[in-house]
Each structure stands twice: as structure tokens, then as C-alpha cells.
Amino acid sequence: MAIKSYLAHPHSGQKEKLINELLALKNCEIIPAENKDVIILVTDTESDSDDDILKQHIETFNSLKLLALVSGFNTPKNDL
């Protein structure tokens, strides 16, 4: 599983729009800051390639100004 966390910075006045766009996605959890125009975004996908597709989709949002990766790791699946 690929789990990554990002800081999502919206364009001025578009925080609510970005929140709604991110909430519509599966494999994502968000935590909007209460006092700043920033959103914490955590993605949990099956693979790095799925995560790349999700990230590319998020980067198409017109309300998004900047998406900054904070942390990421990949947990290999055990073949039992």
C-alpha cells in the first residue's frame, strides 16, 4: 500500500471548492486547517502507480494552487 500525506494550498478564496473536490475522491482523507488556507491530504492507494494516477488527477483541480508532499511510504504486500 502506498500511503502519502500532502499539504494542499488552494487559490485565494477557493478553499471550500478544493475541500469539496477532495472529499469527492476515494482513497483520500482530508483535514482542513481552521485558521489557514491549507488542507492536509492523506492518500492510501494499492500501489505507487495508483497513487501517481490519483495525484495527477488532483493536480488538475483549478482550485489547487500547490500540492506539497510531506511524507510517503510503501508497505509491500506479504505473499503468504
Residue frames as a rotation matrix with the C-alpha (Angstrom) as fourth column:
MET 1
0.578 0.816 0.000 0.00
0.816 -0.578 0.000 0.00
0.000 0.000 -1.000 0.00
ALA 2
-0.523 -0.678 0.516 1.16
0.664 -0.704 -0.253 3.49
0.535 0.211 0.818 -0.81
ILE 3
0.563 0.641 -0.522 0.32
0.826 -0.461 0.324 5.99
-0.033 -0.614 -0.788 1.91
LYS 4
-0.537 -0.723 0.435 1.28
0.740 -0.651 -0.169 9.62
0.405 0.232 0.884 1.37
SER 5
0.347 0.618 -0.705 0.48
0.817 -0.569 -0.096 12.90
-0.460 -0.543 -0.702 3.04
TYR 6
-0.378 -0.345 0.859 0.37
0.789 -0.606 0.103 16.28
0.485 0.717 0.501 1.34
LEU 7
-0.371 0.348 -0.861 -0.29
0.362 -0.799 -0.479 19.90
-0.855 -0.490 0.170 2.13
ALA 8
-0.212 0.410 0.887 -2.80
0.963 -0.066 0.260 21.24
0.165 0.910 -0.381 -0.38
HIS 9
-0.626 -0.048 -0.778 -2.80
0.284 -0.944 -0.170 25.01
-0.726 -0.328 0.604 -0.86
PRO 10
0.223 0.792 0.569 -5.88
0.914 0.033 -0.405 26.43
-0.340 0.610 -0.716 -2.62
HIS 11
-0.548 -0.223 0.806 -6.02
0.565 -0.810 0.160 29.53
0.617 0.543 0.570 -4.78
SER 12
-0.992 0.122 -0.037 -7.25
-0.060 -0.708 -0.704 32.59
-0.112 -0.696 0.709 -2.92
GLY 13
-0.392 0.920 0.004 -10.92
-0.866 -0.368 -0.339 32.25
-0.311 -0.136 0.941 -1.98
GLN 14
0.136 0.445 -0.885 -11.19
-0.786 0.592 0.177 28.65
0.603 0.672 0.430 -3.23
LYS 15
-0.782 -0.475 0.402 -10.55
-0.622 0.559 -0.549 26.62
0.036 -0.680 -0.733 -0.08
GLU 16
-0.117 0.826 0.551 -14.15
-0.547 0.410 -0.730 25.36
-0.829 -0.387 0.404 0.16
LYS 17
0.654 0.324 -0.683 -14.19
-0.756 0.258 -0.601 24.38
-0.019 0.910 0.414 -3.50
LEU 18
-0.248 -0.834 -0.493 -10.94
-0.716 0.500 -0.486 22.43
0.652 0.233 -0.721 -3.09
ILE 19
-0.691 0.071 0.720 -12.28
-0.600 0.499 -0.625 20.73
-0.403 -0.864 -0.302 0.04
ASN 20
0.350 0.924 0.154 -15.37
-0.598 0.347 -0.723 19.59
-0.721 0.161 0.674 -1.86
GLU 21
0.504 -0.236 -0.831 -13.30
-0.768 0.318 -0.556 18.32
0.396 0.918 -0.021 -4.80
LEU 22
-0.596 -0.801 -0.051 -11.03
-0.656 0.522 -0.545 16.34
0.463 -0.291 -0.837 -2.48
LEU 23
-0.448 0.511 0.734 -13.96
-0.630 0.402 -0.664 14.93
-0.635 -0.760 0.142 -0.50
ALA 24
0.570 0.723 -0.389 -15.41
-0.771 0.307 -0.559 13.50
-0.285 0.619 0.732 -3.72
LEU 25
0.013 -0.670 -0.742 -12.34
-0.744 0.489 -0.455 11.28
0.668 0.559 -0.492 -4.19
LYS 26
0.986 0.158 -0.050 -11.99
-0.090 0.765 0.637 7.80
0.139 -0.624 0.769 -2.76
ASN 27
0.419 -0.862 -0.285 -8.68
0.829 0.491 -0.268 6.76
0.371 -0.124 0.920 -1.17
CYS 28
-0.459 -0.549 0.699 -8.35
0.222 -0.832 -0.508 10.22
0.860 -0.078 0.504 0.40
GLU 29
0.360 0.483 -0.798 -8.82
0.932 -0.149 0.330 11.72
0.040 -0.863 -0.504 3.84
ILE 30
-0.167 -0.414 0.895 -8.62
0.374 -0.866 -0.330 15.45
0.912 0.280 0.300 4.45
ILE 31
0.174 0.170 -0.970 -8.18
0.956 -0.267 0.125 17.73
-0.238 -0.949 -0.209 7.44
PRO 32
0.333 -0.023 0.943 -8.77
0.487 -0.852 -0.193 21.42
0.808 0.523 -0.272 6.67
ALA 33
-0.732 -0.569 -0.376 -6.84
0.646 -0.402 -0.649 23.89
0.219 -0.718 0.661 8.81
GLU 34
0.269 0.895 -0.357 -9.16
0.958 -0.286 0.004 26.10
-0.098 -0.343 -0.934 10.82
ASN 35
0.589 -0.061 -0.806 -7.03
0.248 -0.935 0.252 29.23
-0.769 -0.349 -0.535 10.74
LYS 36
-0.424 -0.765 -0.485 -5.07
-0.388 -0.331 0.860 29.00
-0.818 0.553 -0.156 7.46
ASP 37
0.592 0.558 -0.581 -5.77
-0.758 0.142 -0.636 28.32
-0.273 0.817 0.507 3.81
VAL 38
-0.547 -0.729 -0.411 -4.23
-0.792 0.609 -0.027 24.87
0.270 0.311 -0.911 3.82
ILE 39
0.664 0.741 0.096 -5.60
-0.745 0.648 0.156 21.33
0.054 -0.176 0.983 3.77
ILE 40
-0.484 -0.732 0.480 -3.87
-0.715 0.647 0.266 18.18
-0.505 -0.214 -0.836 4.98
LEU 41
0.532 0.593 -0.605 -4.47
-0.837 0.478 -0.268 15.40
0.130 0.648 0.750 2.47
VAL 42
-0.406 -0.595 0.694 -3.68
-0.614 0.740 0.275 11.74
-0.677 -0.314 -0.666 3.15
THR 43
0.297 0.443 -0.846 -3.91
-0.919 0.373 -0.128 9.24
0.258 0.816 0.518 0.31
ASP 44
-0.280 -0.293 0.914 -3.99
-0.532 0.840 0.106 5.46
-0.799 -0.456 -0.392 0.70
THR 45
0.454 0.376 -0.808 -3.74
-0.891 0.202 -0.406 3.52
0.010 0.904 0.427 -2.56
GLU 46
0.944 0.004 0.331 -2.90
-0.036 0.995 0.089 -0.05
-0.329 -0.096 0.939 -3.51
SER 47
0.315 -0.864 0.393 0.29
0.929 0.366 0.060 0.84
-0.196 0.346 0.918 -5.38
ASP 48
-0.390 -0.558 -0.733 2.62
0.326 -0.828 0.457 3.66
-0.861 -0.060 0.504 -6.32
SER 49
-0.927 0.066 0.369 1.16
0.352 -0.184 0.918 3.68
0.129 0.981 0.147 -9.83
ASP 50
0.077 0.996 -0.046 -2.39
0.901 -0.049 0.430 4.11
0.426 -0.075 -0.901 -8.43
ASP 51
0.253 -0.049 -0.966 -1.07
0.701 -0.679 0.218 6.94
-0.667 -0.732 -0.137 -6.27
ASP 52
-0.798 -0.588 -0.132 0.55
0.305 -0.584 0.752 8.62
-0.519 0.560 0.646 -9.29
ILE 53
-0.570 0.675 0.468 -2.78
0.615 -0.027 0.788 8.50
0.545 0.737 -0.400 -11.15
LEU 54
0.400 0.734 -0.548 -4.61
0.913 -0.269 0.306 9.96
0.078 -0.623 -0.778 -8.15
LYS 55
-0.107 -0.536 -0.837 -2.01
0.544 -0.736 0.402 12.72
-0.832 -0.413 0.370 -7.72
GLN 56
-0.932 -0.225 0.285 -2.19
0.355 -0.393 0.848 13.64
-0.079 0.892 0.446 -11.40
HIS 57
-0.126 0.967 0.223 -5.99
0.790 -0.038 0.612 13.86
0.600 0.253 -0.759 -11.12
ILE 58
0.420 0.253 -0.872 -5.78
0.830 -0.496 0.256 16.09
-0.368 -0.831 -0.418 -8.05
GLU 59
-0.493 -0.740 -0.458 -3.31
0.452 -0.667 0.592 18.38
-0.744 0.085 0.663 -9.82
THR 60
-0.687 0.316 0.654 -5.96
0.617 -0.222 0.755 19.11
0.384 0.923 -0.043 -12.49
PHE 61
0.255 0.829 -0.497 -8.21
0.962 -0.267 0.050 20.87
-0.092 -0.491 -0.866 -9.96
ASN 62
0.075 -0.171 0.982 -8.45
0.488 -0.853 -0.185 24.57
0.870 0.493 0.019 -10.84
SER 63
0.871 0.321 0.373 -8.87
-0.154 -0.542 0.826 25.43
0.467 -0.777 -0.423 -7.16
LEU 64
0.741 -0.646 -0.183 -5.47
0.585 0.487 0.648 23.90
-0.329 -0.588 0.739 -6.30
LYS 65
0.846 -0.526 -0.090 -2.51
-0.529 -0.805 -0.267 26.26
0.068 0.274 -0.959 -6.21
LEU 66
-0.209 -0.969 -0.130 0.16
-0.830 0.246 -0.500 23.90
0.516 0.003 -0.856 -4.78
LEU 67
0.926 0.367 -0.095 0.35
-0.273 0.820 0.503 20.29
0.262 -0.439 0.859 -3.67
ALA 68
0.004 -0.979 0.204 3.38
-0.864 -0.106 -0.492 19.56
0.503 -0.174 -0.847 -1.47
LEU 69
0.476 0.058 -0.877 4.36
0.143 0.979 0.143 16.02
0.868 -0.193 0.458 -0.49
VAL 70
0.444 -0.279 0.852 5.11
-0.858 -0.405 0.315 15.84
0.257 -0.871 -0.419 3.23
SER 71
-0.425 -0.537 0.729 5.64
-0.707 0.700 0.104 12.11
-0.566 -0.471 -0.677 3.76
GLY 72
0.507 0.611 -0.607 5.20
-0.845 0.492 -0.211 8.88
0.170 0.620 0.766 1.90
PHE 73
-0.559 -0.677 0.479 5.91
-0.694 0.698 0.177 5.19
-0.454 -0.234 -0.860 2.27
ASN 74
0.124 0.510 -0.851 5.07
-0.828 0.526 0.194 1.96
0.546 0.681 0.487 0.56
THR 75
-0.108 -0.080 0.991 4.22
-0.767 0.641 -0.031 -1.18
-0.633 -0.763 -0.131 2.52
PRO 76
-0.644 -0.154 -0.750 4.97
-0.677 0.570 0.465 -4.28
0.356 0.807 -0.471 0.45
LYS 77
0.519 0.848 0.106 2.34
-0.838 0.481 0.255 -6.99
0.165 -0.222 0.961 0.46
ASN 78
-0.446 -0.600 0.664 3.35
-0.705 0.693 0.153 -10.29
-0.552 -0.400 -0.732 2.06
ASP 79
-0.023 0.385 -0.922 2.93
-0.802 0.544 0.247 -13.29
0.597 0.746 0.297 -0.21
LEU 80
-0.362 -0.037 0.931 1.57
-0.808 0.510 -0.294 -15.89
-0.464 -0.859 -0.215 2.17
